[in-house]
Amino acid sequence: MFLVSASSGETIDDAGEKILTAIMAQGLPSTVVVVTDLESIPPKKRHTAKQQVQKDVLRWLPDEKIITLDKIGDGLTFLRKVGSQKQRAVIQRDRRPHMLAEVAEFMPDDEGSTGTLKVSGFVRGCPLSVNSLVHIPGWGDFQMSHLETTSDPHPLDKGRAARDSGMETDDSDITRVLATADPRIQESLQSENSLDPMEGEQTWPTENIIVHLLESLCKVRILWTLWKESRHGLLKEELDEAKESLESKRRVKRVPKGTSDYQAAWIPDELKDDDDDDGETDENSEEEIIKMNEADSDGVSSCGDEDADDYETITVTEGGVDAQRYDDKMDLSEEQETLKKIKEARTDSQFPDEIDTPHETPARVRFQKYRGLQSFRTSPWDPCENLPVEYSRIFQFANFDRTKKRVLKDSKETEGAMPGWYVTLHIHGVPQHLWAARRSGHPLVVYVLLPHEQKMSLLNIVLKRTGPIENQQPIKSKEQLVFHIGHRRFKACPIFSQHTNGSKHKVASIFIST
């Protein structure tokens, strides 16, 4: 529900635009827009104010109509719309079982550093399996030990709920174990692939392999000697023909002394004898320039004497800005860093295909990991060429689309707690300091992960800047950013590149906007 005040004068301010942008990027469910404070506006201006609010809302929610909420009857209209409107699906949320905790309790282990977190709530989305992993935003991934179920604490019909459950009203607090995790099929918490430093190493060759290589080397040397002798005769004939051709093209020219053969090739055949005249002209021009400079200096000094009364001298301190005298509300180091980024972004936009060589490092060392391409579009490029060792720790899918289709199909057929059941999750291995840092009354949301979702892999995403362009600051490549994708929030140092078609993309040192 979005609540808008008609008397504020501004329907959606800058903070509201940021919130709306973030919500719509993560997935916007069904919404209701309510306008209040219409009674405080004069009757003649209420219709105009309501139309202005509707116009501002349509810019963000084109199909949404606002509801007035100033009287008791307006509340009934609001509840009627909430109960009858069509639910809008959020794909990333509906594909995974999730739960909003109504009751949360932490039970520390004997060691004291970790414990078991008991979370009770209604299952939403898909069926929940106890062998899956759970993710708590800001805390991490964990395993479940077992799953308990109890009667619905908020039934719509208490008598019917008791009859369906087959128990009396007094026994509604009885809890029973619904499922227990099986270590054989339970998802592992392993997120990185195990690295084998000896993988890819070859063994010492056998004696037969060495003999075979020596025989092959002897054959290659014999063939090389024969080819070199035949090639020597051909080169000698070509050299003789080149000499004869060069002698036929030689001709005699009259050139000044000290002229090389390369310079003489560019001198025309008819050379005018104007050397003496040119020398006199150069001397005269130099004398005229000296006289003009002396006249300018005399004129400046005379003007300075006449206007001396119009000027005064002041003492200016050379150096940077004093941090102690700077505005207390501003961060000097942050502004200097921002100014540096803006200058680098402007230079990058003016010279996109150029890069400066560092002064302290030789260019051959700085760019030794780079190689040239004859054609950026058609030249072959192996994606597994010269990858860092850290890439061996990430997981790679042979066919991601097929794996995704199979996992989503299996998630709908999972046996466990069905959506709408009130269950209690026993999550073990939760660090105690996370529970201690949780604020009282802060909502706790638990997401159940799909298979392989906890494993680390390479992620390619498209970024888009929002808001006015003049308020956007440039972001350097490999700068640490905080990403919030779905229910996950993590830090990463991304490498920016141009979003173009093809298998190769040009790297971008600075990301401004798209």
C-alpha positions in Angstrom: 0.0 0.0 0.0 1.3 3.4 -1.0 0.1 6.3 1.2 0.0 9.8 -0.4 -0.9 13.0 1.3 -2.8 15.5 -0.8 -1.8 18.5 1.4 2.0 18.0 1.2 2.2 19.8 -2.1 4.6 17.2 -3.6 3.2 13.7 -4.3 6.5 11.8 -4.7 9.7 13.5 -3.5 13.3 12.4 -4.2 13.4 9.9 -1.4 10.1 8.4 -2.7 11.4 8.0 -6.2 14.5 6.2 -4.9 12.3 3.8 -2.9 10.0 3.2 -5.9 12.9 2.5 -8.2 14.4 0.0 -5.8 11.1 -1.8 -5.3 10.3 -2.0 -9.0 13.8 -3.3 -9.7 13.3 -6.2 -7.2 9.8 -7.0 -8.4 6.6 -5.1 -7.5 3.6 -7.1 -6.3 0.0 -6.0 -6.4 -0.3 -2.4 -5.1 -3.0 -0.1 -3.8 -2.5 3.7 -3.7 -4.4 5.7 -1.0 -4.6 9.5 -0.8 -5.4 11.2 2.5 -5.8 14.7 3.8 -8.3 15.7 1.1 -10.6 17.1 3.8 -8.0 19.7 4.7 -8.1 21.2 1.2 -10.8 23.7 0.3 -13.7 22.0 -1.5 -13.2 23.9 -4.8 -9.6 22.6 -5.0 -10.1 19.0 -4.0 -10.9 17.7 -7.4 -7.8 19.5 -8.9 -5.6 18.1 -6.1 -6.9 14.6 -6.6 -6.3 14.8 -10.4 -2.7 16.0 -9.8 -2.0 13.1 -7.4 -3.5 10.7 -10.0 -1.3 12.2 -12.7 1.9 11.8 -10.6 1.0 8.2 -9.7 0.3 7.2 -13.3 3.9 8.1 -14.2 5.1 5.1 -12.0 2.0 2.9 -11.9 0.1 3.3 -15.2 -2.8 1.0 -14.4 -3.3 2.1 -10.8 -6.3 4.2 -9.6 -6.1 6.0 -6.3 -8.5 5.6 -3.5 -9.6 8.3 -1.0 -9.2 7.3 2.7 -10.7 10.1 4.9 -14.0 8.5 6.1 -15.1 5.2 7.6 -16.9 4.2 4.4 -13.6 4.7 2.5 -12.0 2.1 4.7 -14.6 -0.5 3.6 -13.9 0.4 -0.1 -10.2 0.0 0.5 -10.7 -3.5 2.1 -13.0 -4.6 -0.7 -10.4 -3.7 -3.4 -7.6 -5.4 -1.5 -9.6 -8.6 -1.3 -10.8 -8.6 -4.9 -7.8 -7.4 -6.9 -5.8 -9.9 -8.9 -2.4 -10.9 -7.4 0.6 -9.9 -9.5 3.3 -12.6 -9.6 6.9 -11.9 -8.6 8.9 -14.6 -10.4 12.0 -14.7 -8.2 9.9 -14.9 -5.1 7.2 -17.4 -6.2 9.7 -19.9 -7.5 11.2 -20.4 -4.0 9.7 -21.4 -0.7 9.9 -18.5 1.7 8.6 -17.5 5.1 8.0 -14.4 7.2 8.9 -15.3 10.7 6.1 -14.7 13.2 8.0 -16.3 16.1 11.8 -16.6 16.3 13.8 -18.2 19.1 17.5 -18.9 19.4 18.9 -21.8 21.4 22.7 -21.7 21.9 24.7 -24.9 21.7 27.0 -26.2 24.3 30.0 -24.5 22.6 28.4 -21.1 22.7 29.6 -19.7 19.4 26.7 -21.2 17.4 23.2 -22.4 18.0 19.8 -23.5 16.6 17.4 -20.9 15.3 13.7 -21.8 15.6 11.6 -19.9 13.1 7.8 -20.3 12.9 5.5 -19.0 10.1 3.4 -19.8 7.1 5.0 -21.5 4.1 4.6 -19.5 0.9 5.6 -20.1 -2.7 6.5 -23.7 -3.4 6.6 -26.9 -1.2 9.4 -26.8 1.4 11.8 -29.6 1.8 13.9 -30.1 4.9 16.9 -31.3 2.9 17.2 -27.9 1.2 19.3 -25.0 2.3 17.9 -21.8 3.7 19.1 -18.2 3.3 18.6 -15.4 5.7 19.3 -12.0 4.1 22.4 -10.5 5.8 23.2 -13.7 7.7 24.1 -16.3 5.1 23.2 -19.9 4.1 22.4 -22.6 6.6 21.1 -26.2 6.9 17.9 -27.4 8.6 17.9 -30.3 11.1 14.2 -31.0 11.2 10.8 -29.5 10.5 7.9 -29.3 12.9 4.2 -28.5 12.3 1.4 -27.4 14.5 -2.1 -26.1 14.1 -2.9 -22.8 12.5 -2.7 -20.1 15.2 -4.8 -17.7 13.1 -7.6 -19.9 11.6 -10.5 -18.2 9.7 -12.9 -20.8 11.1 -11.7 -22.2 14.5 -14.3 -25.0 14.6 -13.6 -26.2 11.0 -9.9 -26.1 11.6 -10.2 -28.3 14.7 -12.4 -30.8 12.8 -10.0 -30.9 9.8 -7.0 -31.5 12.1 -8.8 -34.3 14.0 -8.0 -32.9 17.4 -9.8 -31.0 20.1 -9.5 -27.3 20.7 -7.6 -27.9 23.9 -4.9 -29.9 22.1 -4.2 -27.3 19.4 -0.7 -26.5 20.8 0.6 -30.1 20.2 3.7 -30.1 18.0 4.8 -33.0 15.9 7.9 -33.6 13.7 7.0 -33.4 10.1 10.3 -34.3 8.5 14.0 -34.9 9.5 17.0 -34.0 7.3 18.7 -37.0 5.6 22.5 -36.4 5.5 22.8 -38.5 2.4 20.7 -36.3 0.2 20.8 -33.0 2.1 22.3 -30.1 0.1 25.9 -29.2 1.1 27.1 -25.8 2.2 30.1 -26.0 -0.1 30.2 -22.8 -2.2 33.6 -23.1 -3.9 35.1 -25.9 -5.9 38.0 -27.7 -4.4 41.3 -26.6 -6.0 43.8 -29.3 -7.0 47.2 -27.5 -7.7 48.6 -30.7 -9.4 45.8 -31.0 -11.9 47.0 -30.6 -15.4 50.6 -31.6 -14.6 52.1 -34.1 -16.9 54.2 -37.1 -15.7 57.9 -37.8 -16.7 58.1 -39.3 -20.2 59.1 -43.0 -20.6 62.2 -44.2 -22.4 60.2 -45.2 -25.5 58.7 -41.7 -25.7 62.2 -40.1 -25.5 63.6 -42.4 -28.3 60.6 -41.5 -30.5 61.2 -37.8 -29.9 64.9 -38.0 -30.7 64.2 -39.8 -34.0 61.6 -37.2 -34.9 64.0 -34.4 -34.1 66.7 -35.9 -36.4 64.3 -36.1 -39.3 63.3 -32.5 -38.7 66.9 -31.4 -38.8 67.6 -33.2 -42.0 64.6 -31.7 -43.7 65.5 -28.2 -42.4 69.1 -28.5 -43.9 67.8 -29.6 -47.3 65.2 -26.7 -47.4 67.9 -24.2 -46.3 70.3 -25.2 -49.0 67.6 -25.0 -51.7 66.3 -21.7 -50.3 69.9 -20.2 -50.3 70.1 -20.7 -54.1 66.8 -19.0 -54.7 67.7 -16.0 -52.4 71.0 -15.5 -54.3 69.1 -15.2 -57.6 66.5 -12.8 -56.2 69.3 -10.6 -54.7 71.1 -10.3 -58.1 67.9 -9.3 -59.8 67.2 -6.6 -57.1 70.7 -5.2 -57.6 70.3 -4.9 -61.4 66.9 -3.2 -61.0 68.3 -0.7 -58.5 71.2 0.2 -60.8 68.8 0.8 -63.7 66.8 3.2 -61.5 69.7 5.3 -60.3 70.1 8.8 -61.6 72.4 11.8 -60.7 71.0 14.8 -58.8 72.5 18.1 -57.8 71.8 18.5 -54.0 73.3 20.6 -51.2 76.2 19.2 -49.2 75.3 16.9 -46.3 72.1 15.5 -47.9 71.5 11.8 -47.4 70.3 9.4 -50.0 66.8 9.3 -48.4 66.6 13.1 -48.4 67.8 13.3 -52.0 65.0 11.0 -53.1 62.4 13.7 -52.1 64.3 16.7 -53.7 63.0 17.7 -57.2 65.3 17.5 -60.1 65.4 21.3 -60.7 66.7 23.0 -57.5 66.6 26.7 -57.5 69.7 28.5 -56.1 67.9 30.7 -53.6 69.9 29.8 -50.5 71.5 33.3 -50.2 68.2 35.1 -50.5 66.6 32.8 -47.9 69.4 33.5 -45.4 69.0 37.3 -45.8 65.2 37.0 -45.3 65.6 35.0 -42.1 68.1 37.5 -40.7 65.7 40.4 -41.5 62.7 38.7 -40.0 64.6 38.0 -36.7 65.6 41.6 -36.4 62.0 42.7 -36.9 60.7 40.3 -34.3 63.3 41.6 -31.7 62.2 45.2 -32.4 58.5 44.3 -32.0 59.1 42.6 -28.7 61.0 45.6 -27.4 58.1 47.9 -28.4 55.6 45.6 -26.7 57.6 45.6 -23.5 57.8 49.4 -23.4 54.1 49.7 -24.0 53.3 47.3 -21.2 55.6 49.1 -18.7 54.1 52.5 -19.6 50.6 51.2 -19.2 51.5 49.7 -15.9 52.8 53.1 -14.6 49.6 54.8 -15.6 47.3 52.2 -14.1 49.3 51.6 -10.9 46.8 53.4 -8.8 44.0 51.1 -10.0 45.6 47.9 -8.6 46.7 46.6 -5.2 48.9 43.7 -4.1 47.6 40.8 -1.9 49.4 37.8 -0.5 48.1 34.4 -1.6 49.1 31.2 0.1 50.3 28.6 -2.3 49.1 25.0 -1.6 46.0 22.9 -1.1 42.8 23.6 0.8 43.1 23.7 4.6 41.1 20.8 6.0 40.5 22.5 9.3 39.0 25.6 7.7 36.8 23.6 5.3 33.1 23.3 5.8 32.3 21.0 8.7 29.3 19.5 6.8 31.4 18.4 3.8 34.1 15.7 3.6 37.2 17.1 2.0 38.8 13.8 1.1 35.6 12.4 -0.3 35.1 15.5 -2.5 38.7 15.3 -3.7 38.2 11.7 -4.7 35.0 12.5 -6.5 36.7 15.3 -8.4 39.4 12.9 -9.4 36.8 10.4 -10.7 35.0 13.1 -12.7 38.3 14.2 -14.4 39.1 10.6 -15.2 35.6 10.0 -16.6 35.9 13.2 -18.8 39.3 12.0 -20.1 37.9 8.6 -20.8 35.0 10.0 -22.8 37.3 12.3 -24.8 39.9 9.6 -25.6 38.0 6.2 -25.3 40.5 4.2 -27.3 43.7 5.5 -25.6 45.4 4.7 -22.3 48.4 6.3 -20.6 51.5 4.3 -19.8 52.5 4.5 -16.1 55.6 6.4 -15.3 56.9 4.0 -12.6 56.4 0.8 -14.6 57.7 0.0 -18.1 55.0 -0.4 -20.7 56.2 -3.9 -21.6 55.6 -5.0 -18.0 52.3 -3.2 -17.6 50.7 -4.6 -20.7 52.4 -8.0 -20.8 49.0 -9.7 -20.1 47.4 -8.1 -23.1 47.4 -9.2 -26.7 46.3 -7.7 -30.0 43.4 -8.8 -32.2 43.5 -8.4 -36.0 39.7 -7.8 -35.9 37.7 -7.2 -32.7 34.6 -8.7 -34.4 35.9 -11.7 -36.3 39.1 -12.8 -34.6 38.7 -15.9 -32.5 38.9 -15.7 -28.7 38.9 -18.7 -26.4 37.0 -17.8 -23.2 39.2 -20.2 -21.2 42.5 -18.7 -22.4 44.9 -17.5 -19.7 42.3 -17.6 -16.9 43.5 -16.8 -13.3 44.0 -19.7 -10.9 41.0 -18.4 -8.8 38.7 -19.3 -11.7 39.2 -23.0 -10.9 37.2 -22.5 -7.7 34.0 -21.5 -9.3 31.4 -24.0 -10.7 30.5 -24.2 -14.4 27.3 -25.7 -15.8 27.5 -27.8 -19.0 24.1 -26.6 -20.0 22.6 -23.9 -17.7 19.2 -23.7 -19.4 18.6 -27.4 -19.2 19.7 -27.5 -15.5 17.4 -24.6 -14.7 14.4 -26.2 -16.4 15.0 -29.5 -14.5 15.5 -27.8 -11.1 12.3 -25.7 -11.4 10.3 -28.8 -12.4 11.6 -30.7 -9.5 10.9 -27.9 -7.0 7.1 -28.1 -7.8 7.1 -31.9 -7.1 9.1 -31.7 -3.8 7.6 -33.6 -0.8 7.4 -31.6 2.4 5.5 -28.7 3.9 2.9 -27.3 1.5 2.2 -23.6 1.0 -0.2 -22.3 3.6 1.0 -24.7 6.4 2.2 -23.2 9.7 5.5 -24.9 10.4 8.6 -24.4 12.6 12.1 -24.5 11.0 15.0 -25.7 13.1 18.1 -24.1 11.5 21.3 -25.2 13.1 24.8 -23.7 12.9 23.7 -20.1 13.2 26.4 -17.8 14.7 25.3 -16.4 18.0 26.6 -12.9 17.3 24.2 -12.6 14.4 21.3 -13.2 16.7 22.7 -10.8 19.3 23.0 -8.0 16.7 19.4 -8.4 15.5 17.2 -5.5 16.5 14.1 -6.3 18.4 11.0 -6.2 16.3 13.0 -6.3 13.0 11.3 -8.6 10.5 13.0 -11.9 9.8 12.6 -13.5 6.4 13.8 -17.0 5.5 14.2 -18.1 1.9 14.7 -21.7 0.8 17.4 -22.1 -1.9 17.1 -24.2 -5.0 19.7 -26.9 -5.7 23.1 -25.5 -6.7 22.0 -22.0 -5.8 24.6 -21.6 -3.0 27.5 -22.5 -5.3 29.8 -19.7 -6.6 29.9 -19.0 -10.3 30.5 -16.2 -12.8 27.6 -13.7 -13.1 27.0 -11.3 -16.0 24.4 -8.6 -15.4 23.3 -5.4 -17.1 23.4 -2.3 -15.0 21.3 0.8 -15.5 21.6 4.2 -13.8 18.4 5.8 -12.5 17.7 9.4 -11.6 18.9 12.7 -13.1 22.2 12.3 -15.1 23.6 15.5 -13.5 23.5 13.9 -10.0 25.2 10.7 -11.1 28.8 10.2 -10.1 31.2 8.0 -12.2 32.0 4.6 -10.8 35.5 3.1 -11.5 35.9 -0.5 -12.6 36.9 -2.9 -9.9 35.5 -0.6 -7.2 33.7 -2.4 -4.4 29.9 -2.1 -4.7 27.0 -3.6 -2.8 24.6 -5.7 -4.9 21.1 -6.6 -3.9 19.7 -9.2 -6.3 16.5 -10.8 -5.2 16.9 -12.0 -1.7 20.7 -11.9 -1.7 22.9 -9.0 -0.8 26.7 -9.2 -1.3 29.8 -7.1 -2.0 31.8 -7.4 -5.2 34.3 -5.6 -7.4 32.7 -5.7 -10.9 34.5 -5.2 -14.2 32.5 -3.0 -16.5 32.3 -3.6 -20.3 30.2 -2.3 -23.1 26.8 -4.0 -23.6 27.0 -5.0 -27.3 26.2 -8.0 -29.4 28.8 -10.7 -30.0 31.1 -12.9 -28.0 33.6 -10.2 -27.2 32.9 -7.0 -25.3 35.2 -3.9 -24.9 36.2 -3.2 -21.3 35.1 0.1 -19.8 37.3 1.6 -17.1 34.6 3.9 -15.8 30.8 3.4 -15.7 28.8 6.6 -16.1 25.3 5.7 -17.4 23.5 3.6 -20.0 
